[in-house]
Amino acid sequence: MGHRAKRIAIVGGGIGGMTAAAALYQRGFEVTVYERAASLGEVGFGLQLGPNAVKVARTIGIFDELKRFAVQPSAMVSLKWDTAELRYRNSWDRMQRRFGAPYMMAHRPDLHDALIAKVPANAIHLNKTCASITNSKDGATATFADGTQIEADAIVGADGIHSVVRKALFGESIARFTNQICWRAMVPMEDAPSQVGPAGAVALKTTDYIGWIGPTGHVICYPVRGGKYMNIFAGRVSEQWADESWSILSSVDEMLQAYAGWNDALLGMFRKIKSCYRWGIYDREPLETWVNGRIGLVGDAAHPMMPTLAQGAAQSMEDGLAIARILADHKDDLASGLKAYDRERQPRGRKVQLQAREQFNNNRKPVAPPPISTDWIYGYDADTGETKIAD
Ligand SMILES: Cc1cc2nc3c(=O)[nH]c(=O)nc-3n(C[C@H](O)[C@H](O)[C@H](O)COP(=O)(O)OP(=O)(O)OC[C@H]3O[C@@H](n4cnc5c(N)ncnc54)[C@H](O)[C@@H]3O)c2cc1C
């Protein structure tokens, strides 16, 4: 047995892949990322980072960056869709005390850039589309669309909801359209309303997280980029999703049509949107296992979930840190390490995936049951695998 660093290849350089890359690199692995895109820049949207995701960011060493570009919301404000009357306003101050980290709102490219900066630039290979993957005697092999092949001691599949790696390991599975579509957009903060409701009775702060709740959908607005922009997520129930593409350029007119009759202040903000995308929301049935031999899945490749609990990226970050921690404890037997990762992570990922679906179904019931508790999600620390919740 030599002492050379173990080589781990990562297919896909999104949030999950880059978290895994940073955490593995920090633990002495030789890491290489293979990303399909020609560049790592992208059109970006807001991501909510629950305390469990912020804890991962802290362990990776990007908490200072996060504090610069992300926003800690002061309160959750719930408004009626048509009159903008206040349903409730809840303080978010308890998050830090209760779960050991704050809840934060980030612009995805800002978070992505901070993770990328933790990995040597020459470890990231762009324009590499994985076409197939197999286990070999002492490792695993990935083949790319350009005909090249690489071998590593283990391979992490972090290639998102349409994962080629998952398909190669576990076969085709049907992605389920969840009858939800959504638009995502951003406006400068000065274009977001500050007084709403009858006679302008409800004052909104630039640090508020605002939910407009209606019978056919909900619109979530929160600040990103140090509070300079308001991120808009407009979700709507729809039986139809005719487009083949899952995320397409949309238009303000299309949004205004979908939200006809909603409050004027909200529609006024929509009119200020310069560009927006429409998404069909899909998920899949949970996988029984995320691992086969020397190949393991992280993120949406393992557990594509509905955005109802805002946990897709957070779980991807947890996976990335956990796989590095566990493989570092099994450097001489990576196959056993991957099995241990599967045992630890699969039950949790599966439960979040199913609860996100359950919460979505609950939201649509005429009398909504109380919200599913997320304490067990937020209290978790992927650096230790333990959950702590203060009273
Ligand atoms: C509308 C919406 C709102 C959301 N809001 C939130 C939120 O508030 N909070 C939250 O935590 N999560 C949220 N999510 C979920 C979150 O965006 C995803 O769960 C998360 O980005 C998954 O990360 P990932 O790294 O697994 O996959 P991705 O971010 O999809 O990255 C996969 C990467 O793999 C690359 N790739 C794909 N195929 C190949 C291939 N064959 N070869 C090489 N590379 C490949 C892709 O180019 C991409 O860079 C939301 C999702 C949606 C749709």
The ligand as an SDF file (V2000), in Angstrom:
LIG
                    3D

 53 58  0  0  0  0  0  0  0  0999 V2000
  -37.6590   26.6910   -8.3460 C   0  0  0  0  0  0  0  0  0  0  0  0
  -36.6460   26.1210   -7.3940 C   0  0  0  0  0  0  0  0  0  0  0  0
  -36.3870   26.7710   -6.1850 C   0  0  0  0  0  0  0  0  0  0  0  0
  -35.4430   26.2430   -5.2860 C   0  0  0  0  0  0  0  0  0  0  0  0
  -35.1990   26.8870   -4.1130 N   0  0  0  0  0  0  0  0  0  0  0  0
  -34.3250   26.3440   -3.2210 C   0  0  0  0  0  0  0  0  0  0  0  0
  -34.0540   26.9650   -1.9590 C   0  0  0  0  0  0  0  0  0  0  0  0
  -34.5670   28.0420   -1.6490 O   0  0  0  0  0  0  0  0  0  0  0  0
  -33.1820   26.3600   -1.1040 N   0  0  0  0  0  0  0  0  0  0  0  0
  -32.5770   25.1720   -1.4100 C   0  0  0  0  0  0  0  0  0  0  0  0
  -31.8150   24.6300   -0.5660 O   0  0  0  0  0  0  0  0  0  0  0  0
  -32.7990   24.5640   -2.6060 N   0  0  0  0  0  0  0  0  0  0  0  0
  -33.6530   25.1130   -3.5110 C   0  0  0  0  0  0  0  0  0  0  0  0
  -33.8710   24.5090   -4.7080 N   0  0  0  0  0  0  0  0  0  0  0  0
  -33.1750   23.2510   -5.0120 C   0  0  0  0  0  0  0  0  0  0  0  0
  -31.7450   23.4530   -5.4690 C   0  0  0  0  0  0  0  0  0  0  0  0
  -31.6560   24.4040   -6.5030 O   0  0  0  0  0  0  0  0  0  0  0  0
  -31.1790   22.1150   -5.9400 C   0  0  0  0  0  0  0  0  0  0  0  0
  -31.5920   21.1010   -5.0800 O   0  0  0  0  0  0  0  0  0  0  0  0
  -29.6620   22.1590   -5.9540 C   0  0  0  0  0  0  0  0  0  0  0  0
  -29.2050   23.1380   -6.8450 O   0  0  0  0  0  0  0  0  0  0  0  0
  -29.0830   20.8040   -6.3250 C   0  0  0  0  0  0  0  0  0  0  0  0
  -27.6870   20.8720   -6.4140 O   0  0  0  0  0  0  0  0  0  0  0  0
  -26.8860   19.7830   -7.2230 P   0  0  0  0  0  0  0  0  0  0  0  0
  -25.4570   20.1920   -7.1180 O   0  0  0  0  0  0  0  0  0  0  0  0
  -27.2790   18.4390   -6.7900 O   0  0  0  0  0  0  0  0  0  0  0  0
  -27.4100   19.9030   -8.7130 O   0  0  0  0  0  0  0  0  0  0  0  0
  -27.2690   21.1070   -9.7510 P   0  0  0  0  0  0  0  0  0  0  0  0
  -27.1680   22.4180   -9.0450 O   0  0  0  0  0  0  0  0  0  0  0  0
  -28.3430   20.9030  -10.7560 O   0  0  0  0  0  0  0  0  0  0  0  0
  -25.8490   20.8540  -10.4360 O   0  0  0  0  0  0  0  0  0  0  0  0
  -25.6150   19.7780  -11.3070 C   0  0  0  0  0  0  0  0  0  0  0  0
  -24.3850   20.1290  -12.1440 C   0  0  0  0  0  0  0  0  0  0  0  0
  -24.0370   18.9930  -12.9210 O   0  0  0  0  0  0  0  0  0  0  0  0
  -23.8000   19.4030  -14.2490 C   0  0  0  0  0  0  0  0  0  0  0  0
  -24.0960   18.2490  -15.0980 N   0  0  0  0  0  0  0  0  0  0  0  0
  -25.3100   17.7500  -15.4250 C   0  0  0  0  0  0  0  0  0  0  0  0
  -25.1880   16.6510  -16.1990 N   0  0  0  0  0  0  0  0  0  0  0  0
  -23.8580   16.4550  -16.3710 C   0  0  0  0  0  0  0  0  0  0  0  0
  -23.0950   15.4840  -17.0800 C   0  0  0  0  0  0  0  0  0  0  0  0
  -23.6920   14.4850  -17.7710 N   0  0  0  0  0  0  0  0  0  0  0  0
  -21.7440   15.5730  -17.0380 N   0  0  0  0  0  0  0  0  0  0  0  0
  -21.1230   16.5570  -16.3420 C   0  0  0  0  0  0  0  0  0  0  0  0
  -21.8120   17.5240  -15.6570 N   0  0  0  0  0  0  0  0  0  0  0  0
  -23.1550   17.4650  -15.6700 C   0  0  0  0  0  0  0  0  0  0  0  0
  -24.7230   20.5890  -14.4640 C   0  0  0  0  0  0  0  0  0  0  0  0
  -24.2820   21.4130  -15.5150 O   0  0  0  0  0  0  0  0  0  0  0  0
  -24.6500   21.2790  -13.1000 C   0  0  0  0  0  0  0  0  0  0  0  0
  -23.5810   22.1980  -13.0190 O   0  0  0  0  0  0  0  0  0  0  0  0
  -34.7720   25.0320   -5.6260 C   0  0  0  0  0  0  0  0  0  0  0  0
  -35.0230   24.3990   -6.8410 C   0  0  0  0  0  0  0  0  0  0  0  0
  -35.9480   24.9320   -7.7270 C   0  0  0  0  0  0  0  0  0  0  0  0
  -36.2190   24.2330   -9.0500 C   0  0  0  0  0  0  0  0  0  0  0  0
  1  2  1  0
  2  3  1  0
  2 52  2  0
  3  4  2  0
  4  5  1  0
  4 50  1  0
  5  6  2  0
  6  7  1  0
  6 13  1  0
  7  8  2  0
  7  9  1  0
  9 10  1  0
 10 11  2  0
 10 12  1  0
 12 13  2  0
 13 14  1  0
 14 15  1  0
 14 50  1  0
 15 16  1  0
 16 17  1  0
 16 18  1  0
 18 19  1  0
 18 20  1  0
 20 21  1  0
 20 22  1  0
 22 23  1  0
 23 24  1  0
 24 25  2  0
 24 26  1  0
 24 27  1  0
 27 28  1  0
 28 29  2  0
 28 30  1  0
 28 31  1  0
 31 32  1  0
 32 33  1  0
 33 34  1  0
 33 48  1  0
 34 35  1  0
 35 36  1  0
 35 46  1  0
 36 37  1  0
 36 45  1  0
 37 38  2  0
 38 39  1  0
 39 40  1  0
 39 45  2  0
 40 41  1  0
 40 42  2  0
 42 43  1  0
 43 44  2  0
 44 45  1  0
 46 47  1  0
 46 48  1  0
 48 49  1  0
 50 51  2  0
 51 52  1  0
 52 53  1  0
M  END
$$$$
